[in-house]
């Protein structure tokens, strides 16, 4: 009887050792597989893992499972989450630290041209709707009758190496095809909305393009109230200023200066209090979420709007009165109409 028990114990011990060896192998395989994925797929994998882990957690909490199993599950979820996060944020020594905020990879530096002639610089950001990718900016960046601004193409800079942000490529994107503007713009009850999107052909992006994109989930309030005076962040290229070595935007602080959710002077916009400059037109205006599902969740921001222009009083005495320091921001929900499938009929007047 004792010999049988010893044999069973030996077999169980050997099996445990085999499982430990298999687990170590998986720990080596997972980072290798994740590093082979493009950045967007890594982000989607992280989100999918969080979702499936939460579903499994719910099932186990309502099942007759020992605390040891639950504790092991939570330990391994934390461990694999760290593996995914470190793979996404890995950096080469001497280059950019792995703590780089992925928010900076959402911004796009936009330069407008008329043939070979350089016109202006602006800001923009990436937005994904399903499988389609867009660059978002102000309408006046693509066309502005009042200033006689009519570029025929734009250039945007995109990183090409997730580990070395000094590596980048410039994409030249035509604004017209057969004399038709390729961007989408919108009107509403207040008139023209100063937001436009231009769809990007994935096949024309640089090989290994590194970027982050907002999507419709970043427009959701998720039960968090947006209030007067809330702290905001605007990520862009004021006067074209940026980190010219790593080709990264800079962030400016702002706050909500008008009643959020109320159309300021019947326009689809609200006001912010911020120090801004030319070149930051088209930048995303963001509010950091208070509650996120995970500390490793990518882009824990709510996309509130698109910065447009500074607001001021025509009657201001420039010799005595400082600028108001107020800015017009168009509500970001217009992006749902602008990025709708071409066969749909948006009800806010989206057009090209």
C-alpha positions in Angstrom: 0.0 0.0 0.0 2.8 2.4 0.9 4.7 1.5 -2.3 1.6 2.4 -4.4 1.2 5.7 -2.6 4.8 6.5 -3.1 4.5 5.7 -6.8 1.4 8.0 -7.1 3.3 10.8 -5.4 6.3 10.3 -7.7 4.0 10.5 -10.8 2.2 13.6 -9.5 5.6 15.3 -8.8 6.8 14.4 -12.3 3.6 15.8 -13.8 3.9 19.0 -11.8 7.5 19.4 -13.1 6.3 18.8 -16.6 3.6 21.5 -16.2 6.2 24.0 -14.8 8.4 23.3 -17.8 5.5 23.9 -20.2 4.6 27.1 -18.4 8.2 28.4 -18.8 8.1 27.6 -22.5 4.8 29.5 -22.9 6.3 32.4 -21.0 9.2 32.5 -23.6 6.8 32.0 -26.5 4.3 34.7 -25.7 6.6 37.7 -25.8 8.1 36.4 -29.1 4.7 36.1 -30.7 3.5 39.5 -29.4 6.6 41.3 -30.7 5.8 40.0 -34.2 2.4 41.7 -34.2 1.9 45.2 -35.6 1.2 47.9 -33.0 -2.5 48.0 -33.7 -2.9 44.2 -33.3 -1.0 44.4 -30.0 -3.5 47.0 -28.7 -6.4 44.9 -29.8 -4.8 41.8 -28.2 -4.5 43.6 -24.9 -8.1 44.7 -25.0 -9.3 41.2 -26.0 -7.3 39.6 -23.2 -8.8 42.0 -20.6 -12.3 41.2 -21.9 -11.8 37.4 -21.8 -10.1 37.5 -18.4 -13.0 39.4 -17.0 -15.5 36.9 -18.5 -13.5 34.0 -17.0 -13.3 35.7 -13.7 -17.1 36.2 -13.6 -17.7 32.5 -14.4 -15.2 31.3 -11.7 -16.7 33.6 -9.0 -20.1 31.9 -9.5 -18.7 28.3 -9.6 -17.5 25.9 -6.9 -13.8 26.6 -7.3 -11.2 26.7 -4.6 -9.5 30.0 -3.6 -6.2 28.5 -4.7 -7.4 28.3 -8.3 -8.8 31.9 -8.1 -5.6 33.2 -6.6 -3.5 31.4 -9.3 -5.7 32.8 -12.0 -5.4 36.4 -10.8 -1.6 36.0 -10.4 -1.2 34.7 -14.0 -3.6 37.4 -15.4 -1.3 40.0 -13.8 1.8 38.3 -15.1 0.5 38.0 -18.7 -0.8 41.5 -18.6 2.7 42.7 -17.7 4.2 40.6 -20.6 1.8 42.2 -23.1 2.4 45.7 -21.7 6.2 45.3 -21.8 6.1 43.9 -25.3 4.0 46.9 -26.5 6.2 49.4 -24.8 9.6 47.8 -25.3 12.5 50.2 -26.1 16.0 49.9 -27.4 18.7 51.0 -24.8 19.8 54.5 -25.6 16.7 55.3 -27.6 13.3 56.1 -26.1 12.2 54.9 -22.7 9.6 52.1 -22.5 7.4 54.4 -20.5 6.5 56.5 -23.5 2.9 57.5 -23.3 1.1 55.9 -26.3 -1.0 59.1 -26.5 1.9 60.8 -28.3 1.6 58.3 -31.1 -1.9 59.3 -31.9 -0.8 62.8 -33.1 -0.1 63.5 -36.7 2.0 66.5 -37.9 0.3 67.8 -41.1 2.0 69.9 -43.7 0.0 71.3 -46.6 1.4 71.9 -50.1 0.2 73.4 -53.4 2.3 71.3 -55.8 5.8 71.7 -54.5 5.1 75.0 -52.6 5.0 74.6 -48.8 1.9 76.3 -47.4 1.1 75.7 -43.7 1.6 73.4 -40.8 -1.2 71.9 -38.7 -2.0 69.1 -36.3 -4.2 66.0 -36.6 -4.7 62.6 -35.1 -5.6 59.1 -36.2 -9.1 57.6 -35.8 -10.1 54.1 -36.6 -13.6 53.0 -37.6 -13.7 49.2 -38.0 -11.0 48.3 -40.5 -10.8 51.9 -41.9 -8.2 54.4 -40.7 -8.6 58.2 -40.9 -6.5 61.2 -40.2 -8.6 63.9 -38.5 -8.0 67.7 -38.6 -9.8 70.9 -39.2 -11.7 71.5 -42.4 -9.8 74.8 -42.9 -6.5 72.8 -43.1 -7.7 71.2 -46.3 -9.6 74.2 -47.8 -10.3 77.7 -46.6 -12.0 80.3 -48.8 -11.6 83.2 -46.4 -7.8 83.0 -46.5 -7.4 81.7 -50.0 -5.9 78.5 -48.7 -6.3 75.7 -51.3 -3.6 73.0 -50.9 -3.7 70.0 -53.3 -1.8 67.5 -51.0 -0.6 67.0 -47.5 2.3 65.3 -45.9 2.2 63.5 -42.5 5.1 61.9 -40.6 4.8 58.4 -39.3 7.2 56.4 -37.2 8.5 53.2 -38.7 10.2 51.5 -35.8 8.5 50.8 -32.5 11.8 50.5 -30.7 13.6 53.5 -32.3 11.4 56.5 -32.7 14.1 58.4 -34.5 13.1 56.4 -37.6 10.2 57.8 -39.6 8.8 58.2 -43.1 6.9 61.0 -44.7 3.6 60.1 -46.5 2.4 62.4 -49.3 -1.4 62.2 -49.6 -3.3 63.9 -52.5 -6.4 65.9 -51.5 -8.1 65.6 -54.9 -8.9 62.9 -57.4 -10.4 63.8 -60.7 -10.8 67.4 -59.2 -13.0 66.0 -56.4 -11.9 66.6 -52.8 -11.1 63.3 -51.0 -11.8 64.5 -47.5 -15.1 64.3 -45.7 -16.6 67.4 -44.0 -20.0 68.1 -42.4 -22.6 70.7 -41.8 -25.2 70.9 -39.1 -28.0 73.3 -38.1 -25.4 75.9 -37.2 -23.6 75.7 -40.6 -20.2 74.3 -41.6 -18.4 72.2 -38.9 -14.7 72.9 -38.9 -13.7 69.2 -38.8 -12.7 67.0 -41.7 -11.4 63.4 -42.1 -9.3 61.9 -44.8 -9.2 58.1 -45.2 -5.8 56.5 -45.4 -5.1 53.6 -47.6 -3.3 51.0 -45.4 -1.4 49.8 -48.4 0.1 53.2 -48.9 1.4 53.6 -45.4 5.1 53.0 -44.7 6.1 49.5 -43.9 6.0 48.9 -40.2 4.1 52.1 -39.5 3.9 52.8 -35.8 0.9 54.8 -34.5 -2.1 54.6 -32.2 -5.6 55.5 -33.2 -8.7 56.5 -31.3 -12.0 54.8 -32.0 -15.6 55.1 -31.1 -15.0 53.7 -27.6 -13.0 56.9 -26.8 -16.2 59.0 -27.5 -18.2 57.1 -24.9 -18.8 58.9 -21.6 -18.9 55.6 -19.6 -20.9 57.2 -16.9 -18.3 60.0 -16.2 -19.6 63.5 -16.1 -17.8 66.2 -18.0 -17.9 69.5 -16.0 -17.0 73.1 -16.3 -13.3 73.6 -15.3 -12.3 70.0 -16.0 -8.6 69.5 -16.8 -8.0 68.7 -20.5 -5.0 67.9 -22.6 -4.3 69.1 -26.2 -1.7 67.1 -28.1 -0.3 68.8 -31.2 2.4 70.9 -32.9 2.0 74.5 -31.9 4.0 76.7 -34.4 5.3 73.3 -35.7 7.2 72.9 -32.4 7.9 69.2 -31.4 10.6 66.8 -30.5 12.5 66.8 -33.8 14.7 63.9 -32.8 11.9 61.4 -32.0 9.2 63.2 -34.0 6.8 63.4 -31.1 4.1 66.0 -30.4 3.9 68.1 -27.3 0.9 68.4 -24.9 -0.7 71.6 -23.7 -2.9 71.9 -20.6 -6.4 73.3 -20.9 -9.7 73.4 -19.1 -13.4 73.6 -20.1 -14.5 77.2 -20.3 -18.1 77.0 -21.4 -21.1 74.7 -20.6 -20.1 71.3 -21.9 -22.9 69.7 -23.9 -24.3 73.1 -24.8 -23.7 74.4 -28.3 -21.7 77.7 -27.8 -23.6 80.4 -29.7 -25.6 77.7 -31.4 -22.4 76.2 -33.0 -21.4 72.6 -32.5 -18.5 73.6 -30.3 -17.5 74.4 -26.7 -14.7 76.7 -25.4 -11.5 75.8 -23.6 -9.1 78.0 -21.6 -5.6 77.3 -22.9 -2.5 78.9 -24.3 -2.5 77.9 -28.0 -0.8 78.9 -31.2 -1.0 78.5 -34.9 -0.2 75.0 -36.0 -2.2 73.3 -33.3 -5.4 73.5 -35.4 -6.9 70.0 -35.7 -5.4 68.6 -32.5 -7.4 66.2 -30.3 -8.8 67.7 -27.0 -8.9 65.0 -24.4 -9.9 64.3 -20.8 -8.2 61.5 -18.9 -10.7 58.9 -17.7 -11.2 58.6 -14.0 -12.1 54.9 -14.1 -10.3 52.4 -16.4 -10.6 48.7 -16.6 -6.9 48.1 -16.2 -3.8 50.1 -15.4 -2.4 48.7 -18.6 -5.4 49.8 -20.7 -4.2 51.6 -23.8 -5.3 55.2 -24.3 -7.3 55.7 -21.1 -8.7 59.0 -22.5 -12.1 60.4 -23.5 -11.9 62.2 -26.9 -14.0 65.3 -26.3 -13.3 67.4 -29.4 -11.1 68.8 -32.1 -9.3 72.1 -31.5 -10.1 74.7 -34.1 -9.1 78.3 -33.5 -8.5 80.9 -30.8 -11.5 83.1 -29.8 -11.2 86.8 -29.1 -13.1 90.1 -29.0 -13.0 92.3 -32.0 -13.5 95.3 -29.8 -10.5 94.4 -27.5 -8.1 97.2 -27.0 -4.8 95.5 -28.0 -2.8 98.1 -26.2 -4.6 97.6 -22.8 -6.3 94.2 -22.9 -4.7 90.8 -23.2 -6.1 88.1 -25.4 -8.9 86.2 -23.9 -7.0 83.0 -24.1 -10.2 81.1 -25.2 -10.4 78.5 -27.9 -13.1 76.9 -30.1 -13.3 73.1 -29.9 -15.8 71.2 -32.1 -17.5 68.3 -30.4 -15.9 64.9 -31.4 -19.2 63.1 -31.9 -19.2 64.5 -35.4 -16.6 61.8 -36.2 -19.2 59.1 -36.1 -20.9 60.7 -39.1 -17.7 61.6 -40.9 -16.3 58.0 -40.7 -19.6 56.2 -41.5 -19.4 53.7 -44.3 -19.9 55.4 -47.7 -23.2 53.6 -48.4 -24.8 55.0 -45.3 -26.5 58.4 -45.1 -25.3 60.4 -42.1 -28.0 62.7 -40.7 -25.7 65.6 -39.9 -25.0 66.5 -43.5 -21.6 64.9 -43.9 -20.3 65.5 -47.4 -17.2 65.9 -49.5 
